[in-house]
Amino acid sequence: MKILVCGANGQLGNECRVLAPAVKEHTFIFTDVAELNICDEQAVHHFIEKEKPDVVLNCAAYTAVDKAESEQEKAFDLNSNAVKILAQACHTQKVYFIHTSTDYVFDGLGQRPYRETDPAAPASVYGASKWAGEQAVFATGGNAMIVRTAWLYSSFGNNFVKTMLRLAREKGEVSVVNDQYGSPTYARDLAQAIINVIPESIKKPGVHLYHFANSGITTWYDFARAIFELAGVSCVVHPVTTAEFPTATKRPQYSVLDTQKFTEDFKYDIPSWKNSLADCVRLIHNT
């Protein structure tokens, strides 16, 4: 199959680039805004018509969670309007569409892992924009898969792992929130999972929603401690509460996603967050 990857310069898109050479059964086209502006409806329809992909994988997103509060139009343009354009173009040209979303569609007040059937209740502009994107896919119809993930990190781009390693070098001590719970997810694991399940998912008519995150639950504080331990870095980590660490956007207190549907539908074994973190830290240290 021919797979068009949009947003190829982000964490997930870059991980797809890394994995692509080993995937002999598919060919990949990688685009970012310079090659294809997904907010341009005419450009999207023309590009898909010209390249004739079998699958479009949308890795593009506005992810500046705090800035989204003051840049609502930008957030909704990329996270909702562009998604609608891609979904419509795929539906019109009978192309399978895969879209990635987020745990931020929930309010984070839950006390058990969120299932796909739980009602969305975004508590931020970022979450609302991503939820609007999901709704656009369902409203457009066609054949598609939406994959929500959480706490994404990689050796590429800006993320919690790289920020912690930088702060350890610069300061030698950090304060990290210890009352928010989630499952750190290695973007390479997500990219690998999506690529692996394409042949099976494309057989399912309609729009299907899944959760994917590395297995296990932790706090940002314990996540930071694990990063430093695996990196062999000496850094003092101070636990703080969310109330002590105010941000422009309200962070979900509980972001754990229930991945049972993904693992059962695709017979897929998801790695633990600690094992995957070790792989990523090793890669960062060797580059």
N, C-alpha and C positions, 0 to 999 in steps of 0.2 A: 504493500500500500504506500501511497504518497501522503506524507503528513506535513501540513503547514503549521509551523509553530510561530505564534504571534507573541511579542514581548520577550524575544529571545535574549535580550541583554540583562534580564533580571535574574534573580536567584534560580528559580525553577527553569527558566528558559536556558540559562547557561548550563545547568545540570543535564538538560536534554541534549545540548551540544556535545557534552562530554561522553554521554552514553551512545549517541547516534552511530559512531563508526563500528561499534560491535553488534549493531542490530542489522543483520544482513537482509532480513525479510522486508524491511521498509526503506524508503528513501525520505529524506527530510528537506524541507525548505525553511530556513530560519529568517525571520524578519523582525525588525523593531521599527520604531517610528520613521527612521530614515528610509527604509525600504517600503513600508506600508503604514500609513496613518489610519488606524482602525476607527478613528472618529469621522473619517471621510467616507460616507456611504457609497458614493460613486466609485471611489478608488478601491474599496473592498470588493464590491461586486465585480469590477473589471479584473482585479487581481485573481480572484477565485475562478472566474470564468476562463482566464488565460492559462493559469497553472493547473487547473482541474485536479485539486487534491481529493483524496478519499476521506481525509480527516482534517479538521482544523482544531488545533489545541491552543486555547487562549491562556497564556501565562501572564499577559499584561494586566497591570492594575495600578491604581493610585494607592500607595501604601503608607503615605506620611500621615499616620493616624492622628497626631495632634494638630498638624497643619490643616487637616481636612475641616476642622471646626471653623476655620476662617477662609478656607478655599473650597466651599461647598460645590460651586459650579465645576471646578476642575475634577473633584472627586466623582461627582455624578456623571460627568462627560466620559471618563475612562471606565468607571466601574459599572455604569448602567447603560448610558446611551450607546457606547461603543459595543457593548455586549449585545444589545438589541440589533445593531447593524450586522454584526457577525452572525448572530443566530438567524436573522432573516435571510441573509445571503446564502448561508448553508442550507436552510430549508428550501429556498427557491431552486438551488442548484443540486439538491439531493446529496449534500455532503454531510458526513457525521460531525457533530460539534461537541467538543469537550471544553468545559469552562471550570476554572478553579475559583473557589470561594473561601469563606473564613468562619471561624468560631464567633467572630464579632456580630454575627446575625442574631446571637442570643444575648440576653441581658447579663448572664454570668451569675445569676442568683440561684441556680440549681444546686442540688446536692448529690446528684448521680450523673454519670456520663450522658451527655446529650445525644438523643437519637434523631434520626432523620425526620421522624414523625412529630417531634416536639415543635410547638409553635415558635416562630421567630419573634424576637422582641428587641431589636437593636437599640442600644443606649448611646450611640454616637453617630456622627455624620458618616464616618467611614463605614460602620456597620450597616447603616441605612442605605448607603450607596451600593454596597455589595449585595444586600438583600434585594434591592431594586433590580440589580443585574440578574439575579436568580429568577425573579418573577418574570423578567423579560424573556428568558429562555423558555420557561413554561408556557407563557402566553403565545410565543411564536410557534411553538409546536415543533414538528419535525422529529428527527432522531438525535438525541443528545444525552450527555452525561455531565452532571455537575458534581465536582468533588470538593468538599469543604475540608480545610486543614487548619492547623493551629501552631503557633510558636515556631514558625519556620526559620531555619538557619542554614548556612552553607559556607563554603570557602569563598563564595562570590558575594559581592554587594555589601550592604550594611545590615548587620543583624546583631543580636544579643551576644553571641559567642565572640565575634570579632571585637565588639565594643568592650567586653569584659577583659579580653586579652590586651587590648590597647590601654585601658585604664590601669591594669595591673602594672604594665611597663611604666606608665607615666606617674602614677600616684602610690602604688603599693598597697592601697586599701580602698575598699568600695563599700557603699551601703546599698543593700538590695532587699526588695520587698519580699516578705516571708509569709504573706497571707493571701496570695493569689496562686491558684492551682491549675496545672495544665500538663500537657504532654509535648515536650520539645520534639520537633519533627525535622529530620534531615531532608533537605530539598532533593537530594539525590535519591533517597528512598521513595519519595513521592513521584519523582520523574520516572524512576524504574517501574514502579507499580502501575502508573498510567500507561506507559508503553507496553508493559506485559499484558494488561487486560484488554487492550484495544480489540484484538481479534474476537474476544468473547463479548465485550460490551456492544460492539457494532451490530451484533445479531439481535439485540433487544430493541424492539420498536418503542417509540415514545421517548419521553424525557425521564431519566432516572437520577436520583440524588443519592450520593454516598458521602460518608465521613472517612477520612484517612488521617491518622496520626501515628507516630511511633508508640509502641505499647509502654505502659507504665505511667505513673503520675508523680509529679514533683512540684516544688515551688520555685520561683525565680531564684530565691536565696540558695536552695540546695542545688539548683541547676548551675549557678555560678561557682559554688564550691567544687562541683564535679568537673567543671571546665578547668579550673586551676589545678586540681589534682591530676587530671589526665595530661595537662600540658607541662606538669612539673614546675609550675610557677608559684612562687611564694607571694601570697596576697591576703591581707586581712579582710574578711568579709563580715560586715555588720548587718544583722537582720533588722529591718524596719517594717513598720506597718504601712498600708496604703495611705492611711490618714497622714502619716509623717512625710509622705513622698507624693505631694499633689501634682497632677498633670492636667493639661488642657482637656484631655479626653478621659472619661471614666473607663477604666480598665475592667474587664470581666473578672470577678473574684474567682469564678469557677469556670474553666474553659475546656474541661475534659470532654472529648468526643467519643461516642460509642462507635467502634469500628466493626462491630459484629456482622453487619449487613455486607460490608465489603469483603471481609475474610470468608464468609460463607458463600456468597454469590460467585466469587471468583476462586474459591479454594486457595486463598492467598495467606501466606504466613508473614506477618508484619514484624520487623525487627524491634528490639527494645530500644528505648531512647538512649540508654547508657552505652550500649554497644555501638550504635550509630554515631553518637557523640565522639567516642574514641576514634572512630574512622575519620571523622571530619577534622578533629584536632590534630591528628597525625598528619593529615594532608596539608593543613595550614602550616604546620611546622616544617614540612618538607618542601614548601614552595617559597 
